[in-house]
Amino acid sequence: MLLFLLPVFSVFIREVTAFYPRLPLNGGLTKRQASINTSDYPALTASLPVDHFNATDTRQFSNRYWINSTYYSPGGPVFYFDSGEQNAHPLVPYFLAEAAGPSSVMTLARRFGGIAVLFEHRFYGDLTEGSFPFPVNSTTGRADGGYEAYKYLNTEQALSDPVYFANNFQPPGLEQYWPALSSNATPWVWLGGSYPGVRGTHLRVRNPETFYATWASSAPTEAAVDMWVYYAQAERSMTRNCSADYTAVTNYVDAVLANGTAAQVSDLKYDVYKAILSGPGGQAPEPFNRTDSDSLSNQNVGNYLLTPLSFYQYYGFNRSVLPFCNILETQNYTAPAPSSSLTSTYDISTAWSVFLTGLAQIDYDSIPYTDDPVGGISWTWQYCSEYGYYQRGNPDHPHTIQSRYISLETFQRSCNRTFPFAPPTPNVAAPNKYGGWNINPSNTMFTSGEFDPWRTYSPASTESELGAPLRQTVQDIPECGVAPPQDQIFGMIHQGMVHVSDMRALLNTSDVNHQNFSTVGFSSPISTEPFYAGVELFGNALEKWLPCFGNGTGRTGRSDL
């Protein structure tokens, strides 16, 4: 993994006034002219309380943020982009300098004469600097102090950070405008995708007096321990023959692991390991001993079967899984693809043999990825302690493509091994108290991809068997401060799209950083249409909502939280 204004507000394109710190801009250019070197974008810092709920605890820490005030005109709104569960610094060139195409936060700042802010979540950053209430180990990324540190990484403390930040916003170089930038004086608009989108909806319920409007993209507002449906979305997007064979292979492997002889299990693990270590065009793997493959756990084998789905969440079926399916169904391009499946046309042995070929032929290792050890350990604590989302296999589902050996117990054991002080099960009630699937704040837009795995736990979920309320997504903009009817949500579903496909438009696909999977998030490498459709609809909604800011409409919420 691992996620936004004056009493009378007139909407117009204001004269551009440049203030320090100003970032280089690229706007909607298709060629990268802005730097993608993060050292060119030094962070500002704000002092935040370690503990927002203990008045006797005076400890503070430095939280990183970045701004672009190029289009700010006095009285304009503050557009706040939340980076969520990752190191925020690599996002800065793309969201505040628009190095590879327009971003949502800058497009809206241009349209409404606002200031753009990118804020880093507590306990995230890189190994040398970040937003750390406690020091982190420079090798592992783990915070010093164990539970005494991680108990401050929870929903309520993390939600209090941006509220405190907005109420005390004093960016250097804009001193004369400090009073006008307070959330009491101008609208603060939240933008975020995935977990940051969840946070934005929570704050519209919890602190509507601080954050006046929210665009929540791909936001799974219903926290749940069991998320077997994650891979169900991928299966639904597959061609039917590939789905049938993927399901058959998964069931075959599980059956061998459960009931096969020792020799059969050893052979299966050897074949899987060899395929994973092999390369395209029959490239043989480095020599390894059968002892190496025999040492694989059943869970290891199950995870290897999911390798073709590694990049599905952002690239979707056509761009990530289809090449593997084509190899599988055409027997590595040696035969016409059957209309049903290889398993039904031939047998499971044929399907299994070509499945192994597909694992070897698809060169997943060539896709660059920059590890984020701090983000990995911090988000692990968050899902182990409060959010769950355990993506386990479901052997009872007729179209399962995930091994039963990836179970709820597997996830919980991993949590307890990583954090011996973790609770016995995630406390999902903590985030769900804001509404879960049924969350319904005013001045909020929800967007989702049709085949986004995280849509299953969003207000746009279609998972009736899990208890989703099956709310209808509509594009009729509600009145300011008025929530839509409970059976509706305001926003849009991007057809054929997957996760957070609309926070920016990727126009320069030659940008080397966009060949790196770690920087793909919050944009679609498939299409720019979700971005343009989403930012236009939200901009139109703000045209309707912002003029109400001065009369208090939309700035009250629940008082029982």
C-alpha positions in Angstrom: 0.0 0.0 0.0 -1.2 1.2 1.1 -4.5 8.1 0.2 -9.6 18.4 0.5 -12.6 28.4 1.7 -14.2 34.2 3.0 -17.8 35.0 3.8 -18.6 36.0 0.2 -16.7 33.8 -2.2 -16.5 34.8 -5.8 -15.2 32.2 -8.3 -12.9 33.5 -11.0 -9.4 33.0 -12.3 -7.4 35.5 -10.3 -4.3 37.3 -11.4 -1.3 35.1 -10.6 0.8 36.3 -7.7 4.0 34.5 -6.9 4.9 34.0 -3.2 7.8 32.2 -1.6 8.2 29.2 -1.6 7.3 28.9 -5.3 7.7 25.6 -7.1 8.5 25.2 -10.8 5.3 24.6 -12.8 4.5 22.4 -15.7 0.7 22.7 -15.9 -0.7 20.6 -18.6 2.4 20.2 -20.7 3.0 16.7 -22.2 6.8 17.1 -21.8 8.5 17.1 -18.5 10.1 20.5 -17.9 9.9 20.5 -14.1 12.5 18.7 -12.0 11.7 15.3 -10.6 14.7 15.5 -8.2 13.1 15.5 -4.8 16.1 17.5 -3.4 14.8 20.4 -5.5 11.7 20.5 -3.2 12.9 21.0 0.4 10.2 20.4 3.0 8.7 22.9 5.4 7.9 21.6 8.8 5.1 22.2 11.4 5.3 21.4 15.1 2.5 19.1 16.1 1.6 17.5 19.4 2.7 13.9 19.9 -0.5 13.4 21.9 -3.5 15.5 21.1 -5.5 14.2 23.9 -3.3 14.7 27.0 -2.9 18.4 27.9 0.0 17.5 30.3 2.0 16.0 27.5 3.9 18.8 25.9 6.0 16.8 23.5 6.0 17.9 19.9 7.4 16.6 16.6 8.2 18.1 13.2 5.7 17.1 10.5 6.8 17.7 6.9 4.6 19.6 4.3 5.1 21.4 1.0 3.2 24.2 -0.6 2.7 25.9 -4.0 1.3 29.4 -3.6 1.8 30.4 -7.3 -1.9 30.9 -7.9 -2.9 32.2 -4.5 -4.9 35.3 -4.3 -5.9 36.7 -0.9 -9.1 35.1 0.2 -8.6 32.0 -1.9 -9.1 28.5 -0.4 -6.5 26.1 0.8 -6.4 22.8 -1.2 -4.9 20.1 1.0 -3.6 16.9 -0.5 -3.0 14.1 1.9 -0.2 11.7 1.0 -1.4 9.0 3.4 0.6 5.8 4.1 3.8 6.5 2.3 6.8 8.8 2.1 5.4 12.0 0.8 8.5 13.5 -0.7 8.5 11.6 -4.1 4.9 12.8 -4.7 5.9 16.5 -4.5 7.2 16.9 -8.1 4.1 15.3 -9.5 1.4 17.0 -7.4 2.8 20.5 -6.7 5.1 20.9 -9.8 3.0 18.8 -12.1 6.2 17.2 -13.6 4.3 14.7 -15.8 0.9 16.3 -16.2 -1.8 18.2 -14.3 -2.7 17.3 -10.8 -6.0 17.7 -9.0 -4.7 19.9 -6.3 -2.9 22.4 -8.7 -5.8 22.4 -11.2 -8.2 23.4 -8.4 -5.7 26.0 -7.0 -5.5 27.5 -10.5 -9.3 27.6 -10.9 -10.1 29.1 -7.5 -7.1 31.2 -6.8 -6.0 28.9 -3.9 -2.9 27.6 -2.3 -1.9 24.0 -2.7 -0.6 22.0 0.3 0.8 18.5 0.4 1.0 17.0 3.9 2.8 14.0 5.2 1.2 11.5 7.6 2.7 11.0 11.1 5.1 8.0 11.3 5.9 8.2 7.5 8.9 9.4 5.5 12.2 7.9 4.4 14.9 6.3 6.5 16.8 9.6 7.1 14.0 12.2 7.5 10.2 12.3 7.7 7.3 13.1 10.1 8.4 11.1 13.1 7.1 11.5 16.6 9.8 9.1 17.6 13.2 8.3 16.0 13.2 5.4 13.5 15.8 2.8 12.9 17.9 3.8 9.9 17.8 0.2 8.6 14.4 -1.2 9.4 12.3 1.9 9.5 10.8 0.8 12.8 10.1 3.5 15.4 12.1 3.3 18.6 10.0 2.5 21.7 7.8 -0.3 20.6 4.2 0.0 21.8 5.1 3.3 23.6 5.7 4.8 20.2 3.1 3.0 18.0 0.2 3.6 20.4 0.3 7.2 19.0 -0.2 5.9 15.4 -4.0 5.5 15.4 -7.0 6.9 13.7 -7.7 9.7 16.2 -4.2 11.0 16.7 -3.7 11.0 12.9 -7.0 12.8 12.2 -6.1 15.4 14.8 -2.8 16.3 13.0 -4.3 18.0 9.9 -6.9 19.7 12.1 -4.2 21.2 14.3 -2.2 22.0 11.2 -5.1 23.8 9.5 -5.9 25.8 12.7 -2.2 26.9 13.0 -1.2 27.2 9.4 1.6 29.8 9.1 3.7 29.0 6.0 7.0 31.1 5.8 6.9 33.8 3.1 3.2 34.3 3.5 3.2 36.1 6.9 0.9 38.9 5.8 -1.8 36.3 4.8 -1.6 34.1 7.9 -4.9 35.3 9.3 -6.6 34.8 6.0 -5.3 31.2 5.6 -6.8 29.9 8.9 -9.6 27.4 8.5 -11.8 29.9 10.3 -11.2 32.5 7.6 -11.2 30.5 4.4 -12.4 27.1 3.2 -10.0 24.2 3.5 -10.7 21.5 0.9 -9.3 18.0 1.3 -8.2 15.8 -1.6 -7.1 12.2 -1.1 -7.2 8.7 -2.6 -7.5 5.4 -0.9 -6.7 5.7 2.8 -6.2 9.5 2.5 -9.7 9.6 1.0 -11.0 7.7 4.0 -9.4 10.3 6.3 -11.0 13.1 4.3 -14.5 11.6 4.8 -13.9 11.0 8.5 -12.9 14.7 8.9 -16.1 15.8 7.2 -18.0 14.0 9.9 -15.6 14.7 12.8 -14.3 18.2 12.0 -16.5 19.9 9.4 -15.7 23.2 11.0 -12.1 22.7 9.8 -12.3 20.9 6.5 -15.2 22.4 4.4 -15.2 19.9 1.5 -13.7 16.6 0.5 -12.9 14.7 -2.7 -12.4 11.1 -1.7 -11.1 8.8 -4.4 -11.2 5.0 -4.1 -11.9 5.4 -0.3 -12.6 2.1 1.5 -14.5 3.7 4.4 -15.7 0.3 5.8 -12.8 -1.2 7.7 -13.1 -5.0 7.9 -10.9 -7.8 9.1 -11.8 -10.1 6.3 -11.2 -8.8 2.8 -11.4 -12.0 0.7 -13.1 -9.9 -2.0 -9.9 -8.1 -2.9 -9.0 -10.6 -5.6 -12.6 -11.2 -6.5 -12.6 -7.8 -8.3 -9.6 -8.9 -10.3 -11.3 -12.2 -11.2 -14.4 -10.3 -12.4 -12.4 -8.3 -14.8 -10.7 -11.3 -16.4 -11.6 -13.1 -19.6 -13.8 -16.0 -18.7 -11.4 -18.7 -20.0 -8.5 -17.2 -18.0 -10.6 -17.0 -14.9 -11.7 -20.6 -15.2 -8.2 -21.8 -15.6 -6.8 -19.6 -12.8 -9.5 -21.0 -10.5 -8.8 -24.6 -11.5 -5.0 -24.1 -11.0 -5.5 -22.6 -7.6 -7.8 -25.4 -6.5 -5.4 -28.0 -8.0 -2.4 -26.6 -6.1 -4.3 -26.4 -2.8 -5.4 -30.0 -3.3 -1.9 -31.2 -3.8 -0.5 -29.3 -0.9 -3.3 -30.7 1.3 -3.6 -34.3 0.1 -0.6 -35.1 -2.2 2.2 -37.4 -1.3 5.5 -36.0 -0.1 7.0 -36.5 -3.5 4.0 -34.8 -5.3 4.3 -31.8 -2.9 8.0 -31.6 -3.4 7.7 -31.7 -7.2 5.0 -29.0 -7.1 7.1 -26.6 -5.0 10.1 -27.3 -7.2 8.2 -26.5 -10.3 6.7 -23.3 -8.9 10.1 -22.1 -7.6 11.8 -22.8 -10.8 9.2 -20.9 -12.8 9.4 -17.9 -10.5 13.2 -17.8 -10.8 13.2 -18.3 -14.6 13.0 -15.6 -17.2 11.4 -14.8 -20.6 12.4 -16.8 -23.6 13.3 -19.9 -21.7 15.9 -18.2 -19.6 17.0 -20.7 -17.0 17.2 -19.8 -13.4 20.3 -19.7 -11.3 21.0 -23.2 -9.9 19.1 -24.0 -6.7 18.7 -27.1 -4.6 15.5 -28.9 -4.2 16.0 -28.3 -0.5 15.4 -24.6 -1.2 12.0 -25.3 -2.8 11.1 -27.9 -0.2 11.5 -25.2 2.4 8.8 -23.1 0.9 5.7 -22.9 3.1 2.2 -23.5 1.6 1.6 -19.8 2.0 4.8 -19.0 0.0 3.4 -21.2 -2.8 0.0 -19.5 -2.6 1.7 -16.1 -2.9 3.7 -17.1 -5.9 0.4 -18.1 -7.7 -0.7 -14.5 -7.3 2.4 -13.0 -9.0 0.5 -12.2 -12.3 -1.8 -10.0 -10.2 1.0 -8.0 -8.5 0.3 -4.8 -10.5 -3.4 -5.2 -11.1 -4.5 -2.6 -8.5 -3.1 0.3 -10.6 -2.8 -1.1 -14.1 -6.0 -3.1 -14.4 -6.5 -6.3 -16.3 -5.5 -5.3 -19.8 -2.2 -3.7 -18.8 -1.1 -6.2 -16.1 -2.9 -9.6 -16.2 -3.9 -10.0 -19.9 -0.3 -10.7 -21.1 -0.2 -13.6 -18.7 -3.7 -14.8 -19.6 -2.7 -14.7 -23.3 0.3 -17.0 -22.7 -1.9 -19.3 -20.6 -4.8 -19.6 -23.0 -2.8 -19.9 -26.2 -0.3 -22.3 -24.6 2.4 -19.8 -25.1 1.1 -18.8 -28.5 1.3 -22.3 -29.9 -2.5 -22.9 -30.2 -5.8 -21.0 -30.5 -7.3 -20.0 -27.2 -10.3 -22.2 -26.2 -13.6 -20.4 -25.7 -14.2 -22.2 -22.4 -10.8 -23.1 -20.7 -7.8 -25.2 -21.1 -8.9 -27.3 -18.2 -12.3 -28.2 -19.7 -10.9 -28.5 -23.2 -7.9 -30.6 -22.2 -7.1 -31.2 -18.6 -5.7 -29.7 -15.4 -2.2 -30.9 -16.2 -2.2 -28.9 -19.4 -3.4 -25.8 -17.6 -0.9 -26.2 -14.8 2.0 -26.7 -17.2 1.2 -23.6 -19.2 0.5 -21.6 -16.0 4.1 -22.3 -15.0 5.3 -21.2 -18.4 3.4 -17.9 -17.9 5.0 -17.3 -14.5 8.4 -17.7 -16.2 7.7 -15.7 -19.3 6.3 -12.6 -17.7 9.3 -10.5 -16.6 7.9 -9.0 -13.4 11.4 -8.4 -12.0 12.2 -5.9 -14.7 9.6 -3.5 -13.3 11.5 -1.0 -11.1 10.3 -0.5 -7.6 11.7 1.6 -4.8 11.2 0.1 -1.4 9.6 2.2 1.4 10.6 0.4 4.6 9.2 3.1 6.9 5.9 3.1 5.1 5.8 -0.7 5.1 6.2 -1.1 8.8 3.9 1.9 9.7 1.1 0.7 7.5 1.5 -2.8 8.8 0.8 -1.5 12.3 -2.2 0.5 11.1 -3.9 -2.5 9.5 -2.9 -4.9 12.3 -4.3 -2.5 15.0 -7.3 -0.9 13.4 -8.0 -1.4 9.7 -7.7 -5.1 9.0 -8.3 -5.6 5.2 -6.8 -9.1 5.5 -6.8 -10.3 1.8 -7.2 -14.0 2.3 -8.3 -16.8 0.0 -11.9 -18.0 0.1 -12.1 -21.7 -0.8 -15.9 -21.5 -0.5 -16.2 -19.1 -3.4 -16.7 -20.8 -6.8 -14.3 -18.5 -8.6 -11.5 -18.1 -6.1 -8.1 -17.3 -7.6 -6.3 -17.1 -4.2 -5.0 -20.0 -2.2 -6.8 -21.1 1.0 -3.3 -21.1 2.6 -3.4 -17.3 2.6 -5.9 -17.2 5.5 -7.0 -14.8 8.2 -4.8 -16.8 10.7 -1.9 -16.2 8.3 -2.3 -12.5 8.5 -2.9 -12.4 12.2 0.2 -14.5 12.9 2.2 -12.1 10.8 0.9 -9.1 12.7 1.7 -10.7 16.1 5.1 -11.7 14.9 5.9 -8.2 13.6 4.3 -6.5 16.6 4.1 -8.7 19.7 2.0 -6.0 21.3 -0.6 -5.9 18.5 -4.2 -6.6 19.5 -5.5 -10.1 18.9 -7.6 -8.8 16.0 -7.8 -5.3 14.4 -10.2 -2.9 16.2 -12.1 -1.9 13.1 -14.8 -0.3 15.3 -12.4 2.7 15.7 -12.5 3.9 12.1 -16.0 2.5 11.5 -17.6 4.8 14.1 -17.6 7.5 11.4 -20.1 5.5 9.3 -18.3 2.9 7.3 -20.2 2.0 4.2 -23.0 4.3 5.3 -20.9 7.4 5.9 -22.8 10.3 4.4 -21.2 13.7 5.0 -22.2 16.8 3.1 -19.8 18.7 0.7 -18.2 15.4 -0.2 -17.6 13.7 -3.6 -16.7 10.0 -3.9 -15.1 8.5 -7.0 -14.2 4.9 -7.7 -12.9 2.6 -10.4 -15.3 0.0 -11.7 -12.9 -2.8 -11.0 -11.0 -1.3 -8.1 -10.4 -4.0 -5.4 -11.0 -1.4 -2.8 -14.4 -0.4 -4.1 -15.7 -3.4 -2.3 -15.5 -1.6 1.0 -16.3 1.9 -0.2 -19.7 3.6 -0.2 -20.0 2.6 -3.9 -19.7 -1.1 -3.1 -21.8 -3.7 -4.9 -21.0 -6.5 -2.4 -24.5 -7.3 -1.2 -23.4 -10.6 0.3 -21.0 -8.7 2.6 -23.7 -6.4 3.7 -23.0 -3.3 1.6 -26.0 -1.0 1.4 -25.8 -0.8 -2.5 -26.0 3.0 -2.7 -26.4 4.6 -6.0 -23.7 6.9 -7.4 -25.2 10.1 -8.9 -23.7 13.2 -10.4 -26.4 15.6 -9.2 -24.5 18.1 -7.1 -26.1 18.4 -3.6 -26.8 21.7 -2.1 -24.0 23.1 0.1 -24.1 21.6 3.6 -26.7 19.0 2.6 -25.9 15.3 2.5 -27.4 13.3 -0.4 -30.2 10.8 0.4 -28.8 7.9 2.4 -29.2 5.5 -0.5 -27.1 7.7 -2.8 -23.6 9.1 -2.9 -22.4 12.1 -5.0 -19.6 11.3 -7.4 -18.8 9.0 -10.3 -17.7 5.5 -11.2 -14.9 5.4 -13.7 -15.7 2.6 -16.1 -13.1 -0.1 -16.6 -10.7 1.7 -14.2 -9.1 0.5 -11.0 -7.5 2.2 -7.9 -7.2 6.0 -7.5 -7.2 6.7 -11.3 -8.2 10.4 -11.0 -6.0 12.4 -8.7 -3.6 13.4 -11.6 -3.2 12.9 -15.3 -0.1 11.0 -16.5 0.7 12.7 -19.8 4.4 12.1 -20.0 4.8 8.3 -19.9 8.4 8.6 -20.8 9.2 10.0 -17.4 11.6 7.5 -15.9 9.9 7.8 -12.5 6.7 6.6 -14.0 8.3 3.4 -15.1 8.8 2.9 -11.3 5.8 1.3 -9.7 6.3 3.2 -6.5 5.4 6.5 -8.1 2.4 5.3 -10.1 -0.1 5.8 -7.3 -2.9 8.4 -7.5 -2.9 8.4 -11.3 -4.0 6.1 -14.1 -1.3 4.7 -16.5 -4.3 3.5 -18.6 -6.3 6.7 -19.3 -6.4 10.4 -18.4 -10.2 10.6 -18.7 -10.9 9.8 -15.0 -8.7 12.8 -14.0 -10.4 15.3 -16.3 -13.9 14.0 -15.5 -13.3 13.9 -11.8 -11.6 17.3 -11.4 -14.3 19.0 -13.6 -17.2 17.5 -11.5 -15.5 18.4 -8.2 -14.7 21.9 -9.5 -18.3 22.4 -10.4 -19.4 21.2 -7.0 -17.1 23.7 -5.4 -18.6 26.5 -7.5 -21.9 25.6 -5.7 -20.5 25.0 -2.2 -17.8 27.6 -1.7 -20.1 30.7 -1.7 -21.9 29.2 1.4 -18.8 29.2 3.5 -19.4 32.5 5.2 -22.9 31.6 6.5 -21.7 28.4 8.3 -23.5 26.0 6.0 -21.6 22.7 5.9 -19.5 23.5 9.0 -21.3 21.5 11.6 -21.5 17.8 12.1 -21.9 15.1 14.7 -21.2 16.0 18.3 -21.3 12.4 19.7 -17.8 11.3 18.5 
